[in-house]
Amino acid sequence: MAVGVVGMMCTWFDASIDSSIRDRLTLLKSSGIVSGWEKAGKRLPIDYMGPGFGGRAHRIKSAGHDLARPIEAIKQIMAGEFSGTAGHTGVASRVVVGDKFQDVDSASEAALRLAQHLLADVITPMSLPLPGMSFLYESDSKALRDFALHAYNGLSAGSGWNVRNGIALPAMTVLVTEILIRTYVHLDVYQQTGTARLDPPHTRRRNELLLASHSLISAISLGKVAAQITAHCVEGNYARAVHPSHIRHANIPALLRAGTLAGTVVNDAYRASEIPSARSWNDLISATARPWQLDLVDEIETLGRSDVATALTFLD
């Protein structure tokens, strides 16, 4: 219960926690290491911000800032060409720009420059878009493009759905929950048996506790999404109510972990049902009577009956 409360608090106050982390990360920009990363990543084609590719959400409009597409980003850097999708006209169109970019000679240098550039960007308020979101922006569906753009752009700078508040912060909540539950179960078993090793019943109990905790966190996160939408509807601000950036409150890692654990718990229950139960009275009687069915016992009984028959004949 205490673990669920901790996870619930982390989920309900995720916006405040994210804002605090964002402010502290911004202070790192003045450090020498980050300044060096920014300098090394200057004038790369992936950072093109020409017509149709500017604004605070420019990082979602190409593969250059997508963590799921590093190979394409490295190709752009080596070729000295920016390639992205412009959707400002309502129709997705491919744009290629190939001038005024930094020259890079090898794939290893391109990969290093890309890593430095992304590390410098990830600590900014806008952070980086979620891996794979650039695919949505490049789709032929205007609804998907708008969802990807507005979910990342947010209602204000840094309030959109990004790597920091969509992966890092929720993953920390999941990690803390896992550590607390596992520590509690192992300590409880150690107090009972003198060893921290879990047998199958204790393993099933651990999985069930993890499932309950992650399910509670998932439910709270989805409840906050609904609460945000409802609050804007009550205020009459329907534009904000339907804004895709509210999805950032959904704890995706917890939802995925809960789904995985649900399958594990069902599998554990199925295996437990296959374990043989206690022996019935009929089985015990059969097992007890079995020694009397041995061949030697049969022979002794046969000889005994023969001796009795001989004695009766003699008496006659």
Sequence and secondary structure as in RCSB ss.txt:
>XXXX:A:sequence
MAVGVVGMMCTWFDASIDSSIRDRLTLLKSSGIVSGWEKAGKRLPIDYMGPGFGGRAHRIKSAGHDLARPIEAIK
QIMAGEFSGTAGHTGVASRVVVGDKFQDVDSASEAALRLAQHLLADVITPMSLPLPGMSFLYESDSKALRDFALH
AYNGLSAGSGWNVRNGIALPAMTVLVTEILIRTYVHLDVYQQTGTARLDPPHTRRRNELLLASHSLISAISLGKV
AAQITAHCVEGNYARAVHPSHIRHANIPALLRAGTLAGTVVNDAYRASEIPSARSWNDLISATARPWQLDLVDEI
ETLGRSDVATALTFLD
>XXXX:A:secstr
 HHHHHHHHHHHTHHHHHHHHHHHHHGGGGSHHHHHHHHHTTT GGG   TTS STTGGGSBGGG TT HHHHHH
HHHHT EEEEE TTSS EEEEE SS     SHHHHHHHHHHHHHHHHTSTT  B TTHHHHHTSS HHHHHHHHH
HHH SSTT SSBHIIIIIHHHHHHHHHHHHHHHHHHHHHHHHHSS    HHHHHHHHHHHHHHHHHHHHHHHHHH
HHHHHHHHHHT HHHHT GGGGGGS HHHHHHHHHHHHHHHHHHHHHHTS     HHHHHHHHHGGGGSHHHHHH
HHHHHHHHHHHHHHH 
